[in-house]
Amino acid sequence: MRKSLILGILLGSLMLGGEVRGLTAKQIVDKSMQHSYLGKDGSQATVRMTLTSRRGAQRRRTLLIWSVRVAKRTRSLVRITAPADVRGTSFLFKENASGRDDMWLYIPALKRTRRIVGKARQGRFLGSDFTYADLEARGLKGATHKRLADSKISRFACYVIEARPKAGSGSAYSRIVAWIRKDNFVAIRLKMYDKRGKLTKKLFVRRLGRSRSGQPVIKETRMVSQQSGTSTLLRVLTTKSLAGRTSGLFTVRNLARGL
């Protein structure tokens, strides 16, 4: 599976089209990640993040996410706008053609920007059930893919694909299984297994919408941690085109500029 896992989910990178017979596992994965509704000008999204504890207590955060494709590589900036105690916390992601993707985090309380490297990539992204490594998904880019028996989720026929990151990829997962709808190539369910082969997280796409061009767009998704009993709900509230307003946006200096 190519591209960033979480950003692909948030920003709806997918491809329209009916079922194509005889596709290999890699072809199905490539189709699911081939196109982005962001378009050449990029997009700005307002996203509500709901964090639910094991006991059911909830915390809500509002995020602004800017994203654009430059030379077929994703650049994204995520900034918390509410609540006040974490307002201004910002994250910058730059996908690279080779080697590790670049990530930086700005924490306003400390007035400090730090680069996320090494074991820190396994940390929780903005306190959620996603990790920084999930954003990169570098291990999945070098994964081997296997097509499993087709299945159905609700009324939707799905391809089922298993991805196994190769040794030395740095992935925290031994394998990921994805259910990809046959009618539009949207991955609507993921299961992630740790190095011991134990199911560690599940991701569910709960709601789809459509972009202005008619492409399906993921509007709501939920990540569930099997081991901690916590979950993270991401709901896209609004989207709009950046219309070329990207100068200086995706820079480390801009992380600390605030809202």
Backbone bond lengths (Angstrom), bond angles and torsions (degrees), N, CA, C in turn:
res aa  C-N    CA-C-N  psi(-1)  N-CA   C-N-CA  omega(-1)  CA-C   N-CA-C  phi
1 M - - - 1.455 - - 1.518 108.83 -
2 R 1.296 116.25 124.31 1.433 121.59 -175.35 1.525 109.71 -91.96
3 K 1.327 114.83 162.81 1.457 122.91 175.60 1.521 112.93 74.10
4 S 1.309 114.40 176.54 1.447 121.57 -179.49 1.514 111.38 -72.47
5 L 1.314 116.50 134.10 1.461 120.66 -178.20 1.520 111.87 -65.32
6 I 1.336 116.71 -58.11 1.462 118.99 -176.22 1.518 112.35 -68.29
7 L 1.331 118.60 -41.20 1.456 119.96 -178.12 1.515 111.36 -68.67
8 G 1.323 115.95 -33.25 1.461 118.56 174.53 1.512 111.14 -63.66
9 I 1.320 116.05 -37.33 1.464 120.73 178.68 1.529 110.57 -69.32
10 L 1.326 116.44 -47.65 1.460 120.36 -177.39 1.516 112.53 -64.87
11 L 1.322 116.21 -38.37 1.455 120.12 -171.51 1.512 113.19 -105.44
12 G 1.337 117.23 4.18 1.455 120.77 166.78 1.505 115.84 69.88
13 S 1.339 119.40 42.22 1.453 120.55 178.08 1.520 109.39 -73.98
14 L 1.327 116.00 114.57 1.454 120.16 -175.16 1.514 109.46 -163.81
15 M 1.329 116.67 -179.42 1.454 121.29 -176.99 1.507 110.29 -136.24
16 L 1.307 117.55 137.09 1.449 122.23 175.03 1.521 110.45 -76.98
17 G 1.332 116.07 158.15 1.450 119.14 173.40 1.501 111.56 144.80
18 G 1.317 116.55 151.67 1.451 120.84 178.19 1.505 111.39 -80.44
19 E 1.314 115.82 179.07 1.453 121.33 -178.62 1.524 110.43 -63.49
20 V 1.319 115.46 136.52 1.457 122.43 176.06 1.516 107.56 -117.52
21 R 1.295 116.99 121.65 1.464 120.87 -175.54 1.527 111.13 -76.78
22 G 1.338 115.49 150.13 1.450 120.91 173.41 1.510 115.10 78.24
23 L 1.338 118.78 13.93 1.455 120.99 -179.77 1.529 110.74 -72.79
24 T 1.322 115.86 142.50 1.457 120.16 173.33 1.527 109.12 -81.62
25 A 1.342 115.76 168.61 1.462 119.98 178.90 1.519 111.05 -58.85
26 K 1.328 117.21 -44.37 1.462 120.96 -178.47 1.529 111.01 -65.37
27 Q 1.318 117.70 -39.65 1.459 120.65 179.05 1.528 111.50 -63.25
28 I 1.322 116.35 -39.15 1.469 120.59 178.55 1.526 110.09 -64.88
29 V 1.336 116.60 -45.20 1.460 120.98 179.33 1.526 110.20 -62.99
30 D 1.333 116.76 -44.53 1.465 119.79 179.85 1.524 111.60 -61.28
31 K 1.333 117.15 -39.72 1.463 120.42 178.98 1.525 110.88 -65.63
32 S 1.320 116.50 -37.38 1.462 119.49 -177.96 1.526 111.93 -69.11
33 M 1.324 117.42 -20.68 1.458 121.46 -176.85 1.529 113.52 -116.94
34 Q 1.314 117.65 8.23 1.460 120.71 -169.68 1.524 113.57 -73.14
35 H 1.314 117.28 -39.10 1.457 120.40 -174.55 1.523 111.05 -123.16
36 S 1.325 115.15 156.90 1.459 121.52 177.22 1.518 109.77 -128.23
37 Y 1.329 116.24 137.78 1.451 119.57 177.57 1.523 111.84 -72.32
38 L 1.349 117.77 -6.51 1.459 121.03 -178.88 1.526 111.69 -59.91
39 G 1.334 116.59 -33.70 1.451 120.32 -178.54 1.517 111.77 74.61
40 K 1.307 115.95 179.95 1.462 120.41 -173.85 1.534 112.33 -70.24
41 D 1.343 117.76 -22.80 1.459 120.33 -176.41 1.516 113.35 -90.82
42 G 1.331 118.72 -7.45 1.441 121.03 -179.00 1.518 112.41 81.26
43 S 1.345 115.39 -178.80 1.460 119.94 -173.59 1.515 111.03 -147.37
44 Q 1.339 114.60 152.97 1.465 122.37 171.26 1.512 108.08 -118.64
45 A 1.329 117.35 130.45 1.463 121.74 -179.34 1.522 110.14 -125.94
46 T 1.326 115.76 141.08 1.461 121.80 169.74 1.521 107.13 -100.95
47 V 1.316 116.81 124.43 1.466 122.14 -173.35 1.525 109.74 -127.49
48 R 1.331 116.04 134.21 1.462 120.79 174.05 1.523 108.78 -99.08
49 M 1.325 115.74 124.35 1.460 122.49 177.91 1.523 109.09 -105.68
50 T 1.332 116.60 124.08 1.463 121.10 177.52 1.517 108.62 -114.92
51 L 1.322 116.23 118.81 1.463 122.82 179.90 1.527 108.28 -100.50
52 T 1.332 116.92 124.70 1.464 121.39 -178.46 1.522 109.76 -117.22
53 S 1.337 116.53 126.84 1.458 121.49 -178.92 1.528 110.26 -80.15
54 R 1.324 115.82 174.51 1.464 121.42 178.28 1.535 110.91 -58.80
55 R 1.318 117.00 -34.45 1.464 121.53 -177.87 1.524 113.03 -88.34
56 G 1.334 116.83 0.35 1.455 119.69 176.25 1.520 115.27 96.60
57 A 1.330 117.59 -1.83 1.470 120.10 177.12 1.526 109.20 -68.80
58 Q 1.334 115.66 141.71 1.460 119.87 -175.47 1.527 111.95 -120.44
59 R 1.344 114.25 144.45 1.457 122.47 170.56 1.524 107.00 -128.09
60 R 1.336 116.34 138.31 1.462 120.16 -178.44 1.520 110.94 -117.56
61 R 1.318 114.74 141.64 1.451 121.56 176.19 1.525 108.91 -132.84
62 T 1.323 116.18 146.10 1.458 121.11 175.42 1.521 108.40 -109.47
63 L 1.320 116.09 130.61 1.458 122.01 -176.83 1.518 110.46 -118.50
64 L 1.322 116.02 145.34 1.455 122.23 164.73 1.525 106.61 -107.60
65 I 1.324 116.10 129.40 1.462 120.87 -179.39 1.520 109.23 -124.86
66 W 1.325 115.13 119.52 1.453 120.86 174.40 1.528 108.15 -106.19
67 S 1.320 117.72 137.02 1.453 119.86 -178.75 1.523 110.22 -148.50
68 V 1.320 115.18 144.67 1.461 120.96 179.93 1.526 108.38 -150.19
69 R 1.325 115.89 157.17 1.461 121.38 175.84 1.523 108.26 -106.11
70 V 1.332 116.69 124.20 1.457 122.87 177.35 1.520 108.05 -123.36
71 A 1.330 116.52 117.87 1.465 121.56 -177.74 1.537 110.52 52.65
72 K 1.341 115.53 43.11 1.464 123.67 177.33 1.526 113.04 68.25
73 R 1.334 117.17 16.31 1.462 121.49 178.81 1.528 109.54 -119.93
74 T 1.329 116.42 140.03 1.459 121.39 -177.18 1.529 112.04 -83.75
75 R 1.332 114.73 136.68 1.455 121.54 169.38 1.517 107.17 -124.59
76 S 1.333 116.80 129.09 1.462 120.12 -177.03 1.514 110.90 -138.25
77 L 1.328 113.81 143.72 1.455 121.86 174.94 1.522 107.66 -125.26
78 V 1.338 116.14 127.17 1.461 122.40 179.08 1.522 108.17 -117.33
79 R 1.346 116.99 129.28 1.457 120.39 -179.76 1.531 110.00 -133.91
80 I 1.338 116.97 130.14 1.459 121.45 176.22 1.524 109.09 -78.91
81 T 1.338 116.36 127.97 1.468 120.76 178.45 1.526 112.47 -105.76
82 A 1.324 118.14 -16.62 1.471 122.64 178.01 1.528 107.76 -160.51
83 P 1.353 117.52 148.96 1.471 129.34 5.20 1.527 112.11 -79.18
84 A 1.340 115.14 178.06 1.458 121.25 -172.22 1.523 113.18 -63.62
85 D 1.354 117.88 -33.35 1.475 119.30 -174.08 1.518 113.21 -69.47
86 V 1.337 118.58 -18.94 1.471 120.79 178.24 1.535 110.93 -123.18
87 R 1.330 117.26 8.02 1.455 122.06 179.91 1.527 110.82 -57.55
88 G 1.320 116.05 133.36 1.461 121.39 178.77 1.515 114.05 95.09
89 T 1.340 117.93 -13.53 1.472 120.13 173.79 1.528 108.07 -59.07
90 S 1.330 116.04 127.06 1.466 119.82 -171.57 1.516 111.35 -133.98
91 F 1.335 114.33 150.46 1.460 121.39 -177.41 1.524 108.62 -134.76
92 L 1.334 116.34 133.13 1.462 122.17 178.85 1.517 110.11 -119.19
93 F 1.329 115.04 130.97 1.471 121.81 -179.15 1.524 108.83 -125.17
94 K 1.345 116.21 129.48 1.455 121.25 175.21 1.523 108.96 -129.62
95 E 1.314 115.44 118.11 1.462 121.03 179.48 1.523 109.09 -80.86
96 N 1.331 116.19 132.55 1.450 121.94 -179.87 1.521 111.30 -107.60
97 A 1.328 116.02 154.35 1.457 120.81 -179.67 1.520 111.35 -68.77
98 S 1.314 116.73 -31.07 1.467 120.62 179.74 1.523 108.61 -145.38
99 G 1.329 115.90 155.46 1.452 119.63 -179.61 1.514 111.96 74.53
100 R 1.347 116.15 -169.56 1.454 121.94 -178.14 1.518 111.72 -70.30
101 D 1.342 115.57 141.20 1.454 120.19 171.32 1.528 108.59 -71.74
102 D 1.320 116.66 155.24 1.462 121.80 -176.66 1.521 110.59 -95.19
103 M 1.347 116.07 137.40 1.459 122.37 179.04 1.521 109.62 -140.06
104 W 1.346 114.93 137.65 1.452 120.88 175.74 1.529 109.37 -135.37
105 L 1.323 116.64 148.23 1.460 122.49 178.04 1.525 108.87 -128.07
106 Y 1.344 115.55 131.40 1.461 120.64 175.44 1.519 109.33 -110.93
107 I 1.345 116.28 127.19 1.465 122.34 178.90 1.518 107.96 -113.46
108 P 1.348 118.37 108.75 1.471 120.64 -174.49 1.522 114.21 -62.93
109 A 1.334 117.90 -31.85 1.471 119.90 -179.49 1.524 111.16 -62.69
110 L 1.334 115.84 -30.78 1.462 121.12 179.44 1.520 112.20 -97.72
111 K 1.344 115.52 -10.66 1.473 121.61 -174.36 1.525 110.15 50.94
112 R 1.310 113.26 48.93 1.470 118.81 -173.08 1.520 110.61 -139.18
113 T 1.330 116.06 137.05 1.459 122.68 172.86 1.522 108.31 -109.04
114 R 1.305 116.77 128.84 1.466 119.29 178.29 1.525 110.44 -128.13
115 R 1.294 114.33 146.62 1.456 121.01 176.66 1.522 108.43 -84.17
116 I 1.326 116.54 138.15 1.461 120.82 -178.28 1.513 108.65 -96.79
117 V 1.319 115.56 113.07 1.463 121.84 -176.63 1.521 109.73 -137.84
118 G 1.330 115.39 166.51 1.454 121.64 173.50 1.515 113.84 56.65
119 K 1.328 115.80 -136.00 1.466 121.56 -176.97 1.527 112.52 -65.83
120 A 1.327 116.60 -20.99 1.470 119.58 179.48 1.523 111.37 -62.54
121 R 1.327 117.50 -21.04 1.466 120.61 179.37 1.533 112.00 -69.25
122 Q 1.322 116.82 -15.21 1.459 119.91 176.22 1.529 111.74 -89.45
123 G 1.338 116.92 2.49 1.457 121.14 178.20 1.518 111.62 -73.36
124 R 1.332 115.99 165.40 1.467 122.46 -176.68 1.524 110.04 -78.37
125 F 1.314 117.05 124.84 1.446 123.52 179.72 1.530 110.13 -68.78
126 L 1.331 116.11 111.15 1.469 122.68 -179.52 1.532 112.06 50.56
127 G 1.332 116.05 35.44 1.452 121.98 177.67 1.513 115.22 77.72
128 S 1.331 117.21 9.20 1.461 121.40 -175.50 1.528 111.88 -91.38
129 D 1.339 115.79 -175.05 1.466 120.93 177.25 1.526 112.12 -86.86
130 F 1.321 117.05 0.90 1.458 121.89 170.60 1.525 108.94 -90.33
131 T 1.319 117.89 145.96 1.456 121.37 174.21 1.526 109.14 -102.15
132 Y 1.330 115.71 164.19 1.459 119.76 175.56 1.529 109.97 -62.68
133 A 1.324 116.85 -32.99 1.462 120.32 177.66 1.526 111.23 -65.15
134 D 1.351 117.39 -30.76 1.466 120.16 175.58 1.522 110.67 -61.48
135 L 1.328 116.97 -33.88 1.453 120.71 179.64 1.514 110.63 -65.11
136 E 1.303 115.04 -40.68 1.459 119.55 -176.26 1.509 111.84 -77.00
137 A 1.334 117.00 -47.76 1.466 122.42 -178.02 1.511 111.87 52.02
138 R 1.344 116.77 31.52 1.470 120.01 -179.85 1.513 111.25 -62.29
139 G 1.342 116.60 -34.78 1.458 118.68 178.56 1.510 112.80 -63.98
140 L 1.331 117.31 -32.68 1.459 120.55 -179.98 1.516 112.17 -71.29
141 K 1.335 116.71 -28.22 1.452 119.46 -179.38 1.521 110.57 -65.65
142 G 1.329 116.78 -28.22 1.454 119.99 178.42 1.513 111.41 -102.86
143 A 1.323 117.46 20.29 1.464 121.63 -175.62 1.523 111.28 -80.11
144 T 1.324 114.57 159.82 1.457 120.54 168.58 1.520 107.35 -97.54
145 H 1.327 116.58 140.39 1.457 121.74 -174.39 1.519 110.94 -115.40
146 K 1.316 114.21 140.82 1.464 120.45 179.84 1.517 108.92 -133.64
147 R 1.314 116.49 133.37 1.460 120.39 177.51 1.520 109.51 -87.50
148 L 1.321 116.36 121.59 1.451 122.35 177.16 1.529 109.54 -94.46
149 A 1.318 116.67 -178.66 1.461 120.26 -179.39 1.526 110.48 -63.38
150 D 1.333 116.53 136.43 1.459 120.96 177.71 1.527 110.06 -59.21
151 S 1.333 115.47 155.38 1.455 120.19 -176.81 1.521 109.26 -147.13
152 K 1.331 116.28 179.59 1.454 121.86 175.61 1.517 109.62 -128.83
153 I 1.323 116.15 140.91 1.452 122.92 170.43 1.514 106.37 -120.42
154 S 1.318 115.72 116.85 1.460 120.89 -171.36 1.526 107.37 57.84
155 R 1.310 117.71 -126.09 1.469 119.81 -178.93 1.514 112.75 -96.35
156 F 1.345 117.84 6.19 1.451 121.13 -172.73 1.530 112.29 -100.04
157 A 1.320 116.49 124.13 1.462 122.15 173.79 1.521 108.78 -72.13
158 C 1.337 116.64 136.07 1.466 120.77 -174.33 1.524 111.89 -132.44
159 Y 1.325 115.04 144.76 1.454 121.32 161.77 1.529 106.37 -78.11
160 V 1.327 117.39 144.97 1.467 121.18 176.11 1.524 107.90 -119.15
161 I 1.317 115.68 121.01 1.460 122.19 -174.55 1.523 110.31 -121.66
162 E 1.332 115.61 133.60 1.459 121.23 173.87 1.526 109.02 -105.91
163 A 1.340 116.17 128.22 1.461 122.14 176.56 1.526 108.46 -113.78
164 R 1.336 116.08 127.57 1.466 121.55 177.55 1.523 109.17 -118.35
165 P 1.349 117.20 108.93 1.464 119.82 178.03 1.530 110.82 -59.01
166 K 1.315 115.83 141.33 1.459 120.33 -179.00 1.522 110.55 -76.17
167 A 1.341 115.05 157.08 1.463 120.79 178.71 1.527 109.52 -58.65
168 G 1.328 115.98 138.27 1.451 120.39 179.88 1.514 114.90 84.36
169 S 1.340 116.88 2.06 1.461 120.28 -178.47 1.529 112.09 -75.85
170 G 1.329 116.50 -20.29 1.459 119.91 -177.79 1.506 113.76 86.18
171 S 1.321 118.17 2.64 1.452 120.91 -179.74 1.528 110.73 -70.49
172 A 1.337 116.41 144.87 1.465 121.31 177.00 1.518 111.05 -82.70
173 Y 1.331 117.67 -6.59 1.455 121.99 -174.53 1.527 111.75 -108.72
174 S 1.332 114.70 145.05 1.465 119.25 173.72 1.516 110.49 -84.56
175 R 1.347 115.94 -29.64 1.461 120.49 175.69 1.516 109.81 -163.95
176 I 1.337 114.72 157.85 1.458 122.68 174.47 1.520 107.31 -132.51
177 V 1.318 116.19 133.36 1.466 121.19 177.69 1.529 107.75 -111.57
178 A 1.338 116.18 130.08 1.467 121.53 -177.05 1.514 110.60 -122.09
179 W 1.345 115.38 138.24 1.466 122.74 172.55 1.530 107.16 -103.90
180 I 1.330 116.80 115.80 1.464 122.83 -174.08 1.520 108.98 -115.89
181 R 1.322 116.58 120.33 1.456 120.51 -178.11 1.528 111.51 -60.12
182 K 1.339 115.53 138.15 1.459 120.16 -178.68 1.524 112.80 -75.07
183 D 1.323 117.00 -26.90 1.467 118.73 -174.45 1.520 113.67 -80.82
184 N 1.352 117.40 -23.88 1.462 118.33 -178.59 1.527 114.59 -142.21
185 F 1.330 117.10 3.18 1.471 123.32 177.81 1.523 113.02 62.03
186 V 1.325 117.80 30.21 1.462 121.81 173.43 1.528 108.73 -88.40
187 A 1.335 116.73 128.34 1.465 120.72 173.86 1.527 107.79 -77.51
188 I 1.332 117.39 111.71 1.470 120.59 -173.84 1.527 112.85 -104.16
189 R 1.324 117.40 -6.64 1.462 120.07 175.54 1.522 109.51 -153.18
190 L 1.339 115.39 139.52 1.463 121.89 175.88 1.518 108.71 -133.11
191 K 1.330 116.42 142.44 1.458 121.97 170.84 1.519 108.15 -125.29
192 M 1.348 115.97 129.15 1.457 121.74 -177.56 1.525 110.24 -113.33
193 Y 1.323 116.53 134.78 1.460 123.10 -177.24 1.524 109.82 -117.43
194 D 1.339 116.38 138.04 1.457 119.98 -178.45 1.526 111.13 -77.61
195 K 1.331 115.64 -176.65 1.468 120.73 -175.62 1.524 112.82 -64.18
196 R 1.329 117.25 -21.33 1.468 120.73 177.84 1.522 111.73 -87.97
197 G 1.319 115.69 -0.53 1.458 120.11 -179.93 1.518 113.42 85.79
198 K 1.341 116.96 10.00 1.458 121.24 -178.59 1.522 110.04 -91.21
199 L 1.344 116.04 136.86 1.457 120.70 177.39 1.525 109.36 -60.91
200 T 1.339 116.36 123.24 1.455 120.27 -176.43 1.522 113.44 -112.04
201 K 1.359 117.99 -35.35 1.458 120.54 -179.46 1.521 110.90 -147.20
202 K 1.333 114.84 151.79 1.460 122.08 173.83 1.522 108.74 -127.73
203 L 1.323 115.95 141.40 1.449 120.84 176.34 1.523 109.42 -122.90
204 F 1.329 116.10 130.93 1.461 122.03 -178.05 1.531 109.39 -121.85
205 V 1.315 117.22 128.31 1.465 120.92 169.48 1.517 106.95 -86.71
206 R 1.331 116.60 119.01 1.465 121.23 -171.57 1.523 113.40 -100.05
207 R 1.335 117.26 -23.50 1.459 118.52 -177.22 1.521 110.85 -153.59
208 L 1.331 116.09 137.81 1.455 122.95 176.05 1.521 109.84 -115.92
209 G 1.320 115.79 150.23 1.458 122.22 171.07 1.516 108.01 -130.11
210 R 1.340 116.30 -161.94 1.464 120.26 177.85 1.524 109.92 -135.65
211 S 1.324 114.78 142.65 1.458 120.55 176.67 1.518 109.22 -77.75
212 R 1.325 116.83 174.00 1.458 121.08 178.88 1.524 112.00 -61.42
213 S 1.329 116.38 -28.14 1.461 120.18 179.52 1.523 111.94 -84.46
214 G 1.341 117.02 -2.81 1.460 120.58 177.29 1.504 115.35 96.35
215 Q 1.324 117.78 -0.99 1.455 120.16 179.30 1.526 110.82 -77.98
216 P 1.348 117.02 146.79 1.469 119.42 176.55 1.520 111.26 -67.22
217 V 1.329 115.95 139.28 1.457 122.45 -178.33 1.521 108.23 -128.50
218 I 1.318 116.59 132.17 1.460 120.69 178.43 1.522 109.47 -75.44
219 K 1.329 116.73 121.30 1.455 122.55 -176.50 1.527 113.68 -102.79
220 E 1.320 117.14 -25.23 1.465 119.25 -176.65 1.520 109.61 -151.53
221 T 1.325 115.52 133.10 1.461 120.63 179.28 1.526 109.73 -144.77
222 R 1.320 115.60 153.26 1.473 120.94 -176.74 1.516 109.89 -134.13
223 M 1.344 115.70 127.71 1.454 122.49 175.21 1.520 108.47 -104.88
224 V 1.334 116.61 129.63 1.462 122.61 -179.00 1.519 109.11 -118.50
225 S 1.326 116.70 127.82 1.455 122.07 175.93 1.519 109.56 -92.80
226 Q 1.314 116.88 117.44 1.462 121.64 -177.15 1.525 112.03 -68.26
227 Q 1.308 116.97 -35.09 1.455 120.87 -173.19 1.530 112.63 -82.46
228 S 1.331 117.79 -39.90 1.465 120.17 -177.63 1.528 112.45 -90.92
229 G 1.334 116.80 -19.66 1.453 120.48 -177.90 1.517 113.65 78.17
230 T 1.344 117.51 10.51 1.456 122.01 179.04 1.531 109.91 -95.59
231 S 1.339 116.02 167.16 1.459 119.67 177.37 1.518 109.91 -149.45
232 T 1.331 115.55 159.62 1.461 122.94 178.54 1.519 108.93 -131.85
233 L 1.327 116.17 123.81 1.460 121.99 177.20 1.523 108.32 -106.62
234 L 1.339 116.32 128.77 1.455 122.53 177.36 1.519 108.47 -115.44
235 R 1.331 117.15 121.21 1.462 121.62 -179.67 1.523 109.07 -123.86
236 V 1.335 115.82 119.44 1.464 120.84 178.30 1.523 108.40 -78.76
237 L 1.334 116.92 118.93 1.455 121.94 -176.90 1.524 112.02 -90.81
238 T 1.320 116.62 -46.03 1.465 120.93 -179.58 1.525 109.83 -144.50
239 T 1.317 116.39 154.74 1.462 122.42 172.20 1.519 109.00 -140.72
240 K 1.325 115.60 150.14 1.456 120.74 173.40 1.514 109.24 -155.37
241 S 1.317 115.56 158.79 1.463 121.23 -179.69 1.520 110.53 -74.25
242 L 1.338 115.30 144.54 1.457 119.79 174.64 1.531 110.89 -77.28
243 A 1.334 116.16 -20.24 1.472 121.90 176.88 1.525 112.41 50.16
244 G 1.338 115.27 42.23 1.461 119.82 176.05 1.509 115.21 82.72
245 R 1.351 119.31 0.34 1.463 121.57 -178.06 1.521 110.49 -84.59
246 T 1.334 116.18 67.32 1.466 120.65 -175.09 1.518 113.22 -121.47
247 S 1.326 118.50 -1.48 1.459 121.22 -177.39 1.532 110.89 -60.64
248 G 1.325 116.40 121.22 1.457 122.06 178.78 1.508 115.20 74.35
249 L 1.338 117.47 1.68 1.470 120.26 -175.91 1.516 111.81 -74.25
250 F 1.312 117.46 -47.17 1.464 121.24 -173.60 1.530 110.85 -95.92
251 T 1.331 115.58 60.71 1.457 121.95 -179.30 1.516 110.38 -129.54
252 V 1.320 116.26 153.78 1.460 121.12 178.36 1.528 110.12 -61.97
253 R 1.326 117.46 -38.13 1.463 121.29 179.87 1.527 111.03 -60.15
254 N 1.334 116.98 -36.41 1.464 121.20 -176.99 1.528 112.15 -70.57
255 L 1.334 118.23 -20.05 1.455 120.96 -179.62 1.533 111.57 -56.49
256 A 1.303 116.97 -39.40 1.467 121.32 -173.67 1.524 113.29 -93.98
257 R 1.317 118.03 7.65 1.465 120.48 -176.73 1.518 113.30 -79.60
258 G 1.306 116.57 -15.14 1.458 119.92 179.33 1.500 112.30 79.31
259 L 1.331 116.01 -167.89 1.461 122.59 -173.67 1.525 111.48 -90.69
